[in-house]
Amino acid sequence: MSAPRSPAMDHARAVVERIGRLREERRAVILAHNYQRGEVQDIADFTGDSLGLSLEAARTGARVIVFCGVSFMAESASILNPDKTVLLPVLEAGCPLADMIDAPRLREWKALHPGRPVVTYINSSAEVKAESDVCCTSANAVEIVESLPGDEVLFGPDRNLGLYVRGRTAKRLILWEGYCATHAWVTAGEVLAARRRHPAALVIAHPECLPEVLEVADHVSSTSGMSAFARSSPAREFVIVTEAGILHRLMKENPGKRFHLASTRLLCPNMKRTTLASVADALERMRHEIRVEEGIRVRAARALERMLGTGRGRAGAEE
Ligand code: 13P
């Protein structure tokens, strides 16, 4: 016997149908980050990490891209696709880490360290990317740093990711002091307590976590790297140290395995702003269109395209 249907379920189904209709009418593609709400991931054409989403945005044939994520992600899609319409369903979905650096401060920093190449995490504004030599994501940061000439690199804005890279390269990294509050609030004590609660589990952490958290992890990777690791690992149980949204994908892809969030604080309020209703509205009213001023766009595109032309960018992100 099938479960009884509630008015809320009927409403959700109607919104999903509306999205499906509008997606066809607008010839749109829906991209969603791994941290999005489960129901948003489920209606997306592609769900992935920042590298995978950038690659998908660069190669899509669709005329309209609905970006379910935060503003720097939609901005990156628009930088790579100036002839397409990129929509961000909720304009207020920002990234506090990206806001920790701006173009004037980056210019001052560069002036203090002349001649050093600048590697900028994709979690940054278009203006900051325009001042950078190359972008990186958590999936390719080590490789990007290694690909540069010289012994010293300016790396920002995420200090924890920079420290992680520093441990894997002979280059000297000069770091900006930014951080992701969602990741940086988790303590090694919380992760060790989760390990004690789930002694058979492997711990998987994101490189935006504090170094002492990464030290007690069994595996460190981007969000899509976590999905690849969980799928191929013989382990049946995992403690996850990144934003809660990834659990939806992990559980869907691995029905026989168990996933535990290391801390209840692993929630990004900005990633959770996008709802099915806001996606439907974005498609219906063609809002909110994200555009970057052409002079900045061209320079920011250079940094992004240089990243996409390097190593795993060239090969494709999803393992
Ligand atoms: P990923 O590229 O690993 O998905 O990370 C994105 C992000 O913003 C982490 O906070």
Residues whose N, C-alpha, C, O or C-beta is under 5 A from the ligand:
A	BS01	13P	G48 D49 S50 L51 T137 S138 C180 S222 T223
